[in-house]
Amino acid sequence: MRNFRKLSVWEKSHTLTLNIYKSTSSFPKEELYGLTSQMRRAASSIPSNIAEGCGRNTQAQFARFLNIAFGSASELEYQLILSKDLSFINNEAFSELFEKITEVKRMLYSLIQKVQTDN
């Protein structure tokens, strides 16, 4: 059994989720059930799937959940671009969050490659 809290990619994705929650708190109220909710779900899906994958019995199952987390990170990346284009976040906030998403995606990709070669 793996301890997800010991994975640096989980820590980074958890911090990213907290940052997304903070950033979306200033979105227009009419977006509460729209983009705000979508971004928060996509963000929290990343560390959630890492954690769930760690609780699985095989490397293949672990890799599957890491791939789902990667997909959620890609979804969040698009939603961040949309938020910027709608002027819900400024360029500085966009750049910081985009950098964090990119880092998490790189880390996930590397971990997926490692898990699949260990199979």
N, C-alpha and C positions, 0 to 999 in steps of 0.2 A: 504494500500500500504506500502510495506517494503522499507526501505532505505538501499540498498546493501552496501553503503559506511560505514555504522555503524557496519557491520558484521566483526568480527576479521578474519574469514576465508577468506573473500574477500580481506582484507588488506594483509594477508599473501600470498595469491595466486597471487595478483598483484605484490608484491615484488618478489616472485618466478619468475614470468614472466619476470620482468626486469632483474633478474639475469641470466635467460636462454638466453635472447637476448644478454647480455654482454658476456656470456661464448661462445655462438655459433659464435660470431663475429670473432673469431680466427680459426674457422674450415676451412678446405681446400676450396678454391673457387669452386672446382668442386662439392662440397656438397651444394652449395647455394640453388639449386632447389631440393635437396634430403633431407638428414638428418637435415640440418640447418632449412629448411623450415618446415619440419614435427615437429621438436621440438618446434619451435616458435608457430606454429598453435596449437599444443596440449597444450602448456603452456597457451597461451592467451585464449584458450577455457574454462579453469577452471574458472577464474573470470568472463568471459563473460556469461557463463551459470548460475553462481550464480546471476549475475545482472539480467539476463533475467527471472530467476525463481522468483526473488523478484517482478518483474512487473506483475506476473500472479495473478489471482484472488483467487485461491484455494490452500489449503495446499497440496493437491495431485499433482497439477501442479508444485508447488514449489519443492516438493520432487522429482518429475520426473527430473527437471533440475539439482537438486543437484546430482542425480544419474548419469546424463550425465557428470557433472563436475568430479565426482569420476572416471568415466571411462577414461576421458582425463588425469587425474592424473596418472592412472595406465599405460596408453599408454606412457606418458612422462617418467615414471619410467623405462620402458623397453628401451626407446630410450637413456636415460642417461647411462644405462648399456652398450648398444651397442657403444656409444661414447667413453666410457672408454676402452672397449675391442679393439676398433679401434685406440686407443691412440690419440684421438682428445682432450681429457681432461686428466689432471693428477689425481692421487689418491686423493690429497687434495681437489681439486675442486669437484671431484665426491662425496666425503664424505659429503661436505657441502651441495651440491645440493640434494643429496639423503636424507639427514636429513630433509631438508626443504619440500621435496615432501612427506615424511613420515608424517611429522607434519600436512600438509594440508590434507592428506588423513584421518588421525585420526580425525581432526576437522570436515571434511565433514561427516564422518561416524556418529559421535556424533550428528551433526545437523540433518542428515537424520533420525536417530532414534527418535529424539525429535519431528521433524515435523510429522512423521508417527504416533507417539503416541498421538499427539494433534489432529489428524484427527478424 
